[in-house]
Amino acid sequence: MSMFKTNALLLSTDTLPNYGLDLIFAIAKEAGYDGIDLAMWKGFDAWDETYVQKLAFDYDLPVYAVQTSSKLNQREMDKALDICAATGADTICINPPKITEFKVYDFISDNLATYQKENPDIKFAIINPLDSKLFVLPIPEFRFSNIIDIVKKYNAYVGLDITNLDLDVFEEEMMRKIDDYAPYIAVLYFSDKDKKGKSHLLPWEGALDLVNFLKRLKKSWYSRSVSVKLELKPQELVSREKLIAQLTKVKEFYEKYFQEEKA
């Protein structure tokens, strides 16, 4: 299997809903991606660590991160750790629960420190939820909306989904202070967002200044992976040729403005 790369470009498997995991690995390989961000909650085949390990070996495509659901419990966390052990993945990204999901919130807040202590080689990250801000929302829809709290209160990394940020927060805070936040980002979820709030668009379809963001991210010495997480149109999902062409264009966009940009 290939060695893990700095600034690896990953394909998040939740980009391809209803695709089998074998086909997702094949498409990621053909499009030239460096590895996989495994959304284990999208399909039961992703729960089989032996099968995932075999796919990673067969396609020479490492699993860098394992993404858990917003319904996280002990069984799912233990399985995520099994997958990490089998594949060498060093990051678990937790999707935040809704504000009403008390049991899930209690499980995370009560047990995260223990998991961190027992698994020192794993980076536990919480993904910032939709329209999250850096400070507390008056009436948050999701738990863990405060990115500062994720880092300081829970001693966790952030799975930073930039399209889940409020547009003003992205432009006025994240763009200006990326140097401060970069050390706390375990995985950066990469896609675009329009002014109406539609997220996970292709990088050239929305309103985010992704060109300058990638250049600033490079200069911040960000060294972790970037995971492409998209909501593609049905006509793009049904055609393997069109799908690979679009994923390849995203890869070229990333390489042009991040990998080739000199600090």
C-alpha positions as CSV (number, residue, x, y, z in Angstrom):
1,M,0.0,0.0,0.0
2,S,1.2,3.5,-0.7
3,M,2.6,5.6,2.1
4,F,0.3,8.2,3.6
5,K,0.9,11.6,2.0
6,T,0.9,15.1,3.4
7,N,-2.0,17.2,2.1
8,A,-3.5,14.1,0.5
9,L,-6.7,14.6,-1.5
10,L,-9.4,12.2,-0.4
11,L,-12.7,11.2,-1.8
12,S,-15.4,11.2,0.8
13,T,-17.5,8.1,0.1
14,D,-20.7,10.1,1.0
15,T,-20.2,11.9,-2.3
16,L,-21.5,8.8,-4.0
17,P,-24.7,7.7,-2.4
18,N,-26.0,4.3,-3.3
19,Y,-22.7,3.3,-4.9
20,G,-21.0,0.1,-3.7
21,L,-17.8,0.6,-1.8
22,D,-15.7,-1.4,-4.4
23,L,-17.0,0.9,-7.2
24,I,-16.2,4.0,-5.1
25,F,-12.6,2.9,-4.6
26,A,-12.3,2.2,-8.3
27,I,-13.6,5.6,-9.3
28,A,-11.4,7.4,-6.7
29,K,-8.4,5.5,-8.1
30,E,-9.3,6.3,-11.7
31,A,-9.8,10.0,-10.9
32,G,-6.3,10.1,-9.3
33,Y,-7.2,10.7,-5.7
34,D,-4.7,9.9,-2.9
35,G,-7.1,8.1,-0.5
36,I,-10.5,7.6,1.0
37,D,-12.5,9.3,3.7
38,L,-14.8,6.4,4.7
39,A,-18.3,7.5,5.7
40,M,-19.1,4.2,7.4
41,W,-22.7,5.3,8.1
42,K,-23.5,5.4,4.4
43,G,-23.5,1.6,3.9
44,F,-23.0,-1.6,5.8
45,D,-20.2,-2.7,3.6
46,A,-18.2,0.1,5.2
47,W,-18.6,-1.7,8.6
48,D,-16.6,-4.7,7.5
49,E,-13.0,-3.8,8.4
50,T,-11.6,-6.9,6.6
51,Y,-13.4,-5.9,3.4
52,V,-12.3,-2.3,3.6
53,Q,-8.7,-3.4,4.3
54,K,-8.8,-5.6,1.2
55,L,-10.1,-2.7,-1.0
56,A,-7.5,-0.4,0.3
57,F,-4.8,-3.0,-0.6
58,D,-6.3,-4.0,-3.9
59,Y,-6.6,-0.4,-5.2
60,D,-3.5,0.8,-3.5
61,L,-5.7,3.6,-2.0
62,P,-5.3,4.1,1.8
63,V,-8.2,5.0,4.1
64,Y,-7.1,8.2,5.9
65,A,-10.2,9.0,7.9
66,V,-13.3,7.2,9.2
67,Q,-16.5,9.3,9.4
68,T,-19.1,8.3,12.0
69,S,-22.8,9.2,12.0
70,S,-24.8,11.8,13.9
71,K,-26.3,8.8,15.8
72,L,-23.0,7.7,17.3
73,N,-23.0,5.1,20.0
74,Q,-20.4,2.7,21.6
75,R,-21.0,0.0,18.9
76,E,-20.3,2.4,16.1
77,M,-17.3,4.0,17.7
78,D,-15.8,0.6,18.5
79,K,-16.3,-0.4,14.8
80,A,-14.7,2.8,13.7
81,L,-11.6,2.0,15.8
82,D,-11.6,-1.5,14.3
83,I,-11.5,0.0,10.8
84,C,-8.6,2.3,11.9
85,A,-6.7,-0.6,13.3
86,A,-7.2,-2.6,10.1
87,T,-6.4,0.1,7.6
88,G,-4.0,2.4,9.4
89,A,-6.4,5.4,9.3
90,D,-5.5,7.9,12.0
91,T,-8.6,10.1,12.1
92,I,-12.2,9.6,13.2
93,C,-14.5,12.4,12.2
94,I,-17.8,12.6,14.2
95,N,-20.9,14.1,12.6
96,P,-22.5,16.3,15.2
97,P,-25.9,15.3,16.7
98,K,-29.0,17.4,16.5
99,I,-29.7,19.5,19.5
100,T,-32.5,17.1,20.6
101,E,-30.3,14.0,20.4
102,F,-29.4,14.0,24.1
103,K,-28.2,10.4,24.3
104,V,-25.7,10.9,21.5
105,Y,-24.4,14.2,22.9
106,D,-24.0,12.6,26.4
107,F,-22.2,9.6,24.8
108,I,-19.7,11.9,23.1
109,S,-19.2,14.4,25.9
110,D,-18.9,11.6,28.6
111,N,-16.6,9.3,26.7
112,L,-14.5,11.3,24.2
113,A,-11.7,11.9,26.7
114,T,-11.5,8.2,27.5
115,Y,-11.3,7.3,23.8
116,Q,-8.6,9.9,23.3
117,K,-6.5,8.6,26.2
118,E,-6.9,4.9,25.1
119,N,-6.1,5.7,21.5
120,P,-3.3,8.3,21.5
121,D,-2.5,7.7,17.8
122,I,-6.0,8.6,16.6
123,K,-7.1,12.1,16.0
124,F,-10.7,12.5,17.1
125,A,-12.4,15.3,15.3
126,I,-15.9,16.7,15.4
127,I,-17.3,18.1,12.1
128,N,-18.8,21.6,12.4
129,P,-22.5,21.4,11.6
130,L,-24.5,23.4,9.0
131,D,-24.4,27.2,9.3
132,S,-22.1,26.9,12.3
133,K,-20.4,30.0,13.7
134,L,-17.2,30.3,15.7
135,F,-19.3,31.5,18.7
136,V,-22.4,30.2,20.3
137,L,-25.6,30.4,18.3
138,P,-28.7,31.7,20.1
139,I,-30.8,28.7,19.1
140,P,-28.5,26.1,17.6
141,E,-29.9,23.3,15.5
142,F,-27.0,21.0,16.2
143,R,-24.7,20.3,19.1
144,F,-21.0,21.4,18.8
145,S,-21.9,24.5,16.7
146,N,-19.2,26.4,18.5
147,I,-15.8,25.6,16.8
148,I,-13.9,27.2,19.6
149,D,-15.6,24.9,22.1
150,I,-14.8,21.8,20.1
151,V,-11.1,22.6,20.4
152,K,-10.9,24.1,23.9
153,K,-13.7,22.4,25.9
154,Y,-13.5,18.9,24.3
155,N,-9.8,18.9,23.4
156,A,-10.8,17.6,20.0
157,Y,-9.8,18.4,16.5
158,V,-12.2,19.9,13.9
159,G,-13.4,18.2,10.8
160,L,-13.8,21.5,9.0
161,D,-16.6,21.5,6.4
162,I,-16.2,25.0,5.0
163,T,-19.6,24.9,3.3
164,N,-21.2,24.4,6.7
165,L,-19.9,27.8,7.9
166,D,-22.0,30.9,7.7
167,L,-20.8,32.9,4.7
168,D,-19.9,35.9,6.8
169,V,-17.9,33.7,9.1
170,F,-16.0,32.1,6.2
171,E,-15.2,35.5,4.6
172,E,-14.5,37.6,7.7
173,E,-13.1,35.1,10.2
174,M,-11.9,31.9,8.7
175,M,-10.1,33.5,5.7
176,R,-8.3,36.0,7.9
177,K,-7.4,33.7,10.7
178,I,-6.7,30.4,8.9
179,D,-3.1,30.4,10.4
180,D,-4.7,30.2,13.9
181,Y,-7.1,27.4,13.0
182,A,-5.0,25.2,10.7
183,P,-3.2,23.3,13.6
184,Y,-6.6,22.1,14.9
185,I,-8.0,20.9,11.6
186,A,-7.8,17.1,11.2
187,V,-9.6,16.9,7.9
188,L,-10.7,19.8,5.7
189,Y,-14.0,19.0,3.8
190,F,-13.7,20.8,0.4
191,S,-16.6,22.0,-1.8
192,D,-18.4,25.2,-2.6
193,K,-21.6,27.0,-1.3
194,D,-23.9,29.5,-3.0
195,K,-25.5,32.6,-1.5
196,K,-28.8,30.8,-1.1
197,G,-27.1,28.3,1.3
198,K,-26.9,25.3,-1.1
199,S,-23.8,23.5,-0.1
200,H,-21.3,20.8,-1.3
201,L,-21.3,22.2,-4.8
202,L,-18.4,21.8,-7.3
203,P,-15.6,24.4,-6.5
204,W,-16.5,26.7,-9.4
205,E,-20.3,26.7,-8.8
206,G,-20.7,28.7,-5.6
207,A,-19.8,32.0,-3.9
208,L,-16.9,31.0,-1.7
209,D,-13.5,32.4,-2.7
210,L,-11.9,29.0,-2.8
211,V,-8.9,30.2,-4.9
212,N,-7.7,32.5,-2.2
213,F,-8.7,30.1,0.5
214,L,-6.5,27.4,-0.9
215,K,-3.6,29.7,-1.3
216,R,-3.9,31.0,2.3
217,L,-4.3,27.4,3.5
218,K,-1.1,26.5,1.9
219,K,0.7,29.4,3.4
220,S,-0.6,28.4,6.9
221,W,1.5,25.2,6.6
222,Y,-1.7,23.0,6.8
223,S,-0.4,19.5,6.5
224,R,-3.4,17.3,6.9
225,S,-5.8,15.8,4.3
226,V,-8.4,17.5,2.2
227,S,-11.6,15.5,1.6
228,V,-13.8,16.2,-1.4
229,K,-17.4,16.0,-0.3
230,L,-20.0,16.8,-2.9
231,E,-23.7,16.6,-3.6
232,L,-23.7,15.9,-7.3
233,K,-26.6,16.1,-9.8
234,P,-28.3,12.8,-10.8
235,Q,-27.1,13.1,-14.4
236,E,-23.5,13.2,-13.0
237,L,-24.0,10.2,-10.8
238,V,-25.5,7.9,-13.4
239,S,-22.6,8.4,-15.9
240,R,-19.3,7.0,-14.8
241,E,-17.5,8.9,-17.5
242,K,-19.0,12.3,-16.5
243,L,-18.5,11.5,-12.8
244,I,-14.8,10.8,-13.2
245,A,-14.4,13.8,-15.4
246,Q,-15.9,16.1,-12.7
247,L,-13.9,14.5,-9.9
248,T,-10.7,14.9,-12.0
249,K,-11.5,18.6,-12.5
250,V,-11.9,19.1,-8.8
251,K,-8.5,17.4,-8.3
252,E,-6.9,19.7,-10.9
253,F,-8.5,22.8,-9.2
254,Y,-7.1,21.7,-5.8
255,E,-3.6,21.0,-7.3
256,K,-3.5,24.3,-9.2
257,Y,-4.3,26.6,-6.2
258,F,-3.0,24.5,-3.3
259,Q,-0.3,22.0,-4.2
260,E,1.4,24.2,-6.8
261,E,1.1,27.4,-4.9
262,K,4.4,28.3,-3.2
263,A,4.4,29.4,0.4
